[in-house]
Amino acid sequence: MEKFIAGIERFWREEEGSEVVEWALVAGLIVAVGATVMVTIGDGARTHLTTLANLLGGGAATQ
């Protein structure tokens, strides 16, 4: 009986460990997609604001 309980406990620990790894991978994927979206939106916004500033005659600040 002790071997059976020890086996169940080992299985439980292994499942928890793999679940943590899976959630870490999901979180990493969400961060990567979010960063990509923000960079894309940021570049597009900068382009539009620069165009608007040039049309208004104010010029754009250079970095």
DOVEXZA-795108 format. One record per atom (N, C-alpha, C): residue in one letter; residue number from 0; y negated, z negated, x. Coordinates in nm, 4 decimals. Example, Ala and Ser with C-alpha at 12.3 -4.5 7.8 and 13.67 -1.06 7.14 Angstrom:
% residues 2
<guvo=a, lolum=0, py=0.5690, pz=-0.7800, px=1.3190>
<guvo=a, lolum=0, py=0.4500, pz=-0.7800, px=1.2300>
<guvo=a, lolum=0, py=0.3300, pz=-0.7800, px=1.3200>
<guvo=s, lolum=1, py=0.2250, pz=-0.7080, px=1.2850>
<guvo=s, lolum=1, py=0.1060, pz=-0.7140, px=1.3670>
<guvo=s, lolum=1, py=-0.0030, pz=-0.7870, px=1.2900>
***
This chain:
% residues 63
<guvo=m, lolum=0, py=0.1194, pz=0.0000, px=0.0816>
<guvo=m, lolum=0, py=0.0000, pz=0.0000, px=0.0000>
<guvo=m, lolum=0, py=-0.1261, pz=0.0000, px=0.0862>
<guvo=e, lolum=1, py=-0.1224, pz=-0.0713, px=0.1972>
<guvo=e, lolum=1, py=-0.2395, pz=-0.0762, px=0.2853>
<guvo=e, lolum=1, py=-0.2719, pz=0.0600, px=0.3432>
<guvo=k, lolum=2, py=-0.1671, pz=0.1369, px=0.3760>
<guvo=k, lolum=2, py=-0.1892, pz=0.2725, px=0.4287>
<guvo=k, lolum=2, py=-0.2547, pz=0.3609, px=0.3237>
<guvo=f, lolum=3, py=-0.2133, pz=0.3444, px=0.1997>
<guvo=f, lolum=3, py=-0.2707, pz=0.4234, px=0.0909>
<guvo=f, lolum=3, py=-0.4191, pz=0.3922, px=0.0744>
<guvo=i, lolum=4, py=-0.4531, pz=0.2656, px=0.0734>
<guvo=i, lolum=4, py=-0.5939, pz=0.2245, px=0.0591>
<guvo=i, lolum=4, py=-0.6747, pz=0.2697, px=0.1802>
<guvo=a, lolum=5, py=-0.6168, pz=0.2565, px=0.2992>
<guvo=a, lolum=5, py=-0.6870, pz=0.3014, px=0.4201>
<guvo=a, lolum=5, py=-0.7101, pz=0.4522, px=0.4148>
<guvo=g, lolum=6, py=-0.6130, pz=0.5276, px=0.3642>
<guvo=g, lolum=6, py=-0.6286, pz=0.6726, px=0.3501>
<guvo=g, lolum=6, py=-0.7388, pz=0.7090, px=0.2533>
<guvo=i, lolum=7, py=-0.7454, pz=0.6362, px=0.1416>
<guvo=i, lolum=7, py=-0.8516, pz=0.6609, px=0.0432>
<guvo=i, lolum=7, py=-0.9881, pz=0.6283, px=0.1031>
<guvo=e, lolum=8, py=-0.9974, pz=0.5182, px=0.1751>
<guvo=e, lolum=8, py=-1.1248, pz=0.4813, px=0.2380>
<guvo=e, lolum=8, py=-1.1674, pz=0.5856, px=0.3407>
<guvo=r, lolum=9, py=-1.0724, pz=0.6360, px=0.4190>
<guvo=r, lolum=9, py=-1.1049, pz=0.7384, px=0.5185>
<guvo=r, lolum=9, py=-1.1528, pz=0.8662, px=0.4495>
<guvo=f, lolum=10, py=-1.0845, pz=0.9062, px=0.3427>
<guvo=f, lolum=10, py=-1.1256, pz=1.0247, px=0.2671>
<guvo=f, lolum=10, py=-1.2664, pz=1.0071, px=0.2119>
<guvo=w, lolum=11, py=-1.2972, pz=0.8883, px=0.1601>
<guvo=w, lolum=11, py=-1.4297, pz=0.8617, px=0.1040>
<guvo=w, lolum=11, py=-1.5380, pz=0.8735, px=0.2106>
<guvo=r, lolum=12, py=-1.5108, pz=0.8168, px=0.3280>
<guvo=r, lolum=12, py=-1.6090, pz=0.8243, px=0.4373>
<guvo=r, lolum=12, py=-1.6300, pz=0.9687, px=0.4803>
<guvo=e, lolum=13, py=-1.5233, pz=1.0460, px=0.4902>
<guvo=e, lolum=13, py=-1.5352, pz=1.1856, px=0.5326>
<guvo=e, lolum=13, py=-1.6137, pz=1.2664, px=0.4305>
<guvo=e, lolum=14, py=-1.5914, pz=1.2425, px=0.3021>
<guvo=e, lolum=14, py=-1.6645, pz=1.3147, px=0.1985>
<guvo=e, lolum=14, py=-1.8129, pz=1.2810, px=0.2022>
<guvo=e, lolum=15, py=-1.8465, pz=1.1547, px=0.2231>
<guvo=e, lolum=15, py=-1.9872, pz=1.1166, px=0.2311>
<guvo=e, lolum=15, py=-2.0547, pz=1.1836, px=0.3488>
<guvo=g, lolum=16, py=-1.9867, pz=1.1894, px=0.4616>
<guvo=g, lolum=16, py=-2.0450, pz=1.2517, px=0.5794>
<guvo=g, lolum=16, py=-2.0712, pz=1.3999, px=0.5593>
<guvo=s, lolum=17, py=-1.9757, pz=1.4684, px=0.4977>
<guvo=s, lolum=17, py=-1.9956, pz=1.6114, px=0.4750>
<guvo=s, lolum=17, py=-2.1026, pz=1.6356, px=0.3701>
<guvo=e, lolum=18, py=-2.1142, pz=1.5455, px=0.2740>
<guvo=e, lolum=18, py=-2.2182, pz=1.5610, px=0.1724>
<guvo=e, lolum=18, py=-2.3569, pz=1.5458, px=0.2341>
<guvo=v, lolum=19, py=-2.3716, pz=1.4553, px=0.3257>
<guvo=v, lolum=19, py=-2.4997, pz=1.4367, px=0.3934>
<guvo=v, lolum=19, py=-2.5354, pz=1.5622, px=0.4718>
<guvo=v, lolum=20, py=-2.4390, pz=1.6199, px=0.5390>
<guvo=v, lolum=20, py=-2.4632, pz=1.7426, px=0.6146>
<guvo=v, lolum=20, py=-2.5032, pz=1.8552, px=0.5202>
<guvo=e, lolum=21, py=-2.4347, pz=1.8673, px=0.4077>
<guvo=e, lolum=21, py=-2.4687, pz=1.9722, px=0.3106>
<guvo=e, lolum=21, py=-2.6114, pz=1.9555, px=0.2595>
<guvo=w, lolum=22, py=-2.6501, pz=1.8340, px=0.2257>
<guvo=w, lolum=22, py=-2.7863, pz=1.8111, px=0.1764>
<guvo=w, lolum=22, py=-2.8902, pz=1.8373, px=0.2852>
<guvo=a, lolum=23, py=-2.8572, pz=1.8050, px=0.4090>
<guvo=a, lolum=23, py=-2.9490, pz=1.8325, px=0.5191>
<guvo=a, lolum=23, py=-2.9681, pz=1.9835, px=0.5357>
<guvo=l, lolum=24, py=-2.8598, pz=2.0599, px=0.5210>
<guvo=l, lolum=24, py=-2.8712, pz=2.2058, px=0.5292>
<guvo=l, lolum=24, py=-2.9550, pz=2.2614, px=0.4148>
<guvo=v, lolum=25, py=-2.9358, pz=2.2092, px=0.2946>
<guvo=v, lolum=25, py=-3.0154, pz=2.2543, px=0.1802>
<guvo=v, lolum=25, py=-3.1630, pz=2.2221, px=0.2028>
<guvo=a, lolum=26, py=-3.1913, pz=2.1014, px=0.2497>
<guvo=a, lolum=26, py=-3.3307, pz=2.0627, px=0.2757>
<guvo=a, lolum=26, py=-3.3922, pz=2.1509, px=0.3833>
<guvo=g, lolum=27, py=-3.3162, pz=2.1806, px=0.4882>
<guvo=g, lolum=27, py=-3.3666, pz=2.2685, px=0.5936>
<guvo=g, lolum=27, py=-3.3958, pz=2.4081, px=0.5417>
<guvo=l, lolum=28, py=-3.3105, pz=2.4584, px=0.4545>
<guvo=l, lolum=28, py=-3.3327, pz=2.5906, px=0.3958>
<guvo=l, lolum=28, py=-3.4577, pz=2.5913, px=0.3088>
<guvo=i, lolum=29, py=-3.4771, pz=2.4857, px=0.2320>
<guvo=i, lolum=29, py=-3.5969, pz=2.4767, px=0.1478>
<guvo=i, lolum=29, py=-3.7227, pz=2.4736, px=0.2337>
<guvo=v, lolum=30, py=-3.7198, pz=2.3990, px=0.3423>
<guvo=v, lolum=30, py=-3.8362, pz=2.3912, px=0.4317>
<guvo=v, lolum=30, py=-3.8629, pz=2.5275, px=0.4949>
<guvo=a, lolum=31, py=-3.7582, pz=2.5968, px=0.5379>
<guvo=a, lolum=31, py=-3.7756, pz=2.7280, px=0.6013>
<guvo=a, lolum=31, py=-3.8348, pz=2.8288, px=0.5030>
<guvo=v, lolum=32, py=-3.7837, pz=2.8304, px=0.3808>
<guvo=v, lolum=32, py=-3.8367, pz=2.9229, px=0.2799>
<guvo=v, lolum=32, py=-3.9812, pz=2.8865, px=0.2456>
<guvo=g, lolum=33, py=-4.0088, pz=2.7584, px=0.2307>
<guvo=g, lolum=33, py=-4.1453, pz=2.7152, px=0.2009>
<guvo=g, lolum=33, py=-4.2438, pz=2.7529, px=0.3105>
<guvo=a, lolum=34, py=-4.2029, pz=2.7360, px=0.4355>
<guvo=a, lolum=34, py=-4.2901, pz=2.7724, px=0.5473>
<guvo=a, lolum=34, py=-4.3159, pz=2.9223, px=0.5489>
<guvo=t, lolum=35, py=-4.2119, pz=3.0008, px=0.5226>
<guvo=t, lolum=35, py=-4.2283, pz=3.1461, px=0.5197>
<guvo=t, lolum=35, py=-4.3245, pz=3.1883, px=0.4096>
<guvo=v, lolum=36, py=-4.3106, pz=3.1287, px=0.2934>
<guvo=v, lolum=36, py=-4.4001, pz=3.1608, px=0.1817>
<guvo=v, lolum=36, py=-4.5434, pz=3.1220, px=0.2156>
<guvo=m, lolum=37, py=-4.5630, pz=3.0059, px=0.2728>
<guvo=m, lolum=37, py=-4.6985, pz=2.9607, px=0.3063>
<guvo=m, lolum=37, py=-4.7629, pz=3.0505, px=0.4122>
<guvo=v, lolum=38, py=-4.6870, pz=3.0925, px=0.5110>
<guvo=v, lolum=38, py=-4.7417, pz=3.1815, px=0.6138>
<guvo=v, lolum=38, py=-4.7800, pz=3.3150, px=0.5518>
<guvo=t, lolum=39, py=-4.6944, pz=3.3676, px=0.4653>
<guvo=t, lolum=39, py=-4.7230, pz=3.4957, px=0.4001>
<guvo=t, lolum=39, py=-4.8456, pz=3.4856, px=0.3109>
<guvo=i, lolum=40, py=-4.8526, pz=3.3810, px=0.2311>
<guvo=i, lolum=40, py=-4.9689, pz=3.3632, px=0.1432>
<guvo=i, lolum=40, py=-5.0947, pz=3.3402, px=0.2261>
<guvo=g, lolum=41, py=-5.0819, pz=3.2643, px=0.3346>
<guvo=g, lolum=41, py=-5.1978, pz=3.2374, px=0.4196>
<guvo=g, lolum=41, py=-5.2538, pz=3.3633, px=0.4820>
<guvo=d, lolum=42, py=-5.1674, pz=3.4503, px=0.5315>
<guvo=d, lolum=42, py=-5.2147, pz=3.5762, px=0.5904>
<guvo=d, lolum=42, py=-5.2813, pz=3.6645, px=0.4855>
<guvo=g, lolum=43, py=-5.2235, pz=3.6717, px=0.3676>
<guvo=g, lolum=43, py=-5.2829, pz=3.7514, px=0.2601>
<guvo=g, lolum=43, py=-5.4169, pz=3.6950, px=0.2158>
<guvo=a, lolum=44, py=-5.4254, pz=3.5640, px=0.2043>
<guvo=a, lolum=44, py=-5.5510, pz=3.5007, px=0.1631>
<guvo=a, lolum=44, py=-5.6596, pz=3.5236, px=0.2680>
<guvo=r, lolum=45, py=-5.6240, pz=3.5121, px=0.3958>
<guvo=r, lolum=45, py=-5.7220, pz=3.5353, px=0.5014>
<guvo=r, lolum=45, py=-5.7748, pz=3.6785, px=0.4962>
<guvo=t, lolum=46, py=-5.6847, pz=3.7732, px=0.4729>
<guvo=t, lolum=46, py=-5.7255, pz=3.9138, px=0.4646>
<guvo=t, lolum=46, py=-5.8223, pz=3.9349, px=0.3490>
<guvo=h, lolum=47, py=-5.7893, pz=3.8810, px=0.2330>
<guvo=h, lolum=47, py=-5.8763, pz=3.8978, px=0.1158>
<guvo=h, lolum=47, py=-6.0111, pz=3.8283, px=0.1347>
<guvo=l, lolum=48, py=-6.0116, pz=3.7104, px=0.1918>
<guvo=l, lolum=48, py=-6.1380, pz=3.6391, px=0.2122>
<guvo=l, lolum=48, py=-6.2248, pz=3.7091, px=0.3163>
<guvo=t, lolum=49, py=-6.1625, pz=3.7638, px=0.4192>
<guvo=t, lolum=49, py=-6.2386, pz=3.8388, px=0.5197>
<guvo=t, lolum=49, py=-6.3011, pz=3.9631, px=0.4577>
<guvo=t, lolum=50, py=-6.2246, pz=4.0336, px=0.3759>
<guvo=t, lolum=50, py=-6.2765, pz=4.1533, px=0.3081>
<guvo=t, lolum=50, py=-6.3921, pz=4.1155, px=0.2165>
<guvo=l, lolum=51, py=-6.3761, pz=4.0085, px=0.1421>
<guvo=l, lolum=51, py=-6.4816, pz=3.9633, px=0.0519>
<guvo=l, lolum=51, py=-6.6069, pz=3.9246, px=0.1297>
<guvo=a, lolum=52, py=-6.5906, pz=3.8545, px=0.2388>
<guvo=a, lolum=52, py=-6.7061, pz=3.8145, px=0.3196>
<guvo=a, lolum=52, py=-6.7770, pz=3.9359, px=0.3770>
<guvo=n, lolum=53, py=-6.6999, pz=4.0353, px=0.4212>
<guvo=n, lolum=53, py=-6.7618, pz=4.1576, px=0.4752>
<guvo=n, lolum=53, py=-6.8350, pz=4.2343, px=0.3660>
<guvo=l, lolum=54, py=-6.7797, pz=4.2376, px=0.2459>
<guvo=l, lolum=54, py=-6.8466, pz=4.3065, px=0.1347>
<guvo=l, lolum=54, py=-6.9756, pz=4.2363, px=0.0950>
<guvo=l, lolum=55, py=-6.9780, pz=4.1059, px=0.1079>
<guvo=l, lolum=55, py=-7.0985, pz=4.0310, px=0.0731>
<guvo=l, lolum=55, py=-7.1999, pz=4.0304, px=0.1877>
<guvo=g, lolum=56, py=-7.1604, pz=4.0818, px=0.3013>
<guvo=g, lolum=56, py=-7.2523, pz=4.0928, px=0.4127>
<guvo=g, lolum=56, py=-7.2595, pz=3.9682, px=0.4991>
<guvo=g, lolum=57, py=-7.1753, pz=3.8720, px=0.4727>
<guvo=g, lolum=57, py=-7.1795, pz=3.7484, px=0.5483>
<guvo=g, lolum=57, py=-7.1011, pz=3.7555, px=0.6773>
<guvo=g, lolum=58, py=-7.0126, pz=3.8500, px=0.6887>
<guvo=g, lolum=58, py=-6.9265, pz=3.8555, px=0.8074>
<guvo=g, lolum=58, py=-6.8206, pz=3.7464, px=0.8001>
<guvo=a, lolum=59, py=-6.7274, pz=3.7541, px=0.8899>
<guvo=a, lolum=59, py=-6.6207, pz=3.6548, px=0.8911>
<guvo=a, lolum=59, py=-6.6220, pz=3.5811, px=1.0230>
<guvo=a, lolum=60, py=-6.5916, pz=3.4564, px=1.0171>
<guvo=a, lolum=60, py=-6.5811, pz=3.3772, px=1.1404>
<guvo=a, lolum=60, py=-6.4545, pz=3.4174, px=1.2152>
<guvo=t, lolum=61, py=-6.4679, pz=3.4336, px=1.3448>
<guvo=t, lolum=61, py=-6.3507, pz=3.4698, px=1.4248>
<guvo=t, lolum=61, py=-6.2878, pz=3.3446, px=1.4812>
<guvo=q, lolum=62, py=-6.1582, pz=3.3544, px=1.5055>
<guvo=q, lolum=62, py=-6.0879, pz=3.2385, px=1.5588>
<guvo=q, lolum=62, py=-6.0667, pz=3.2535, px=1.7061>
***
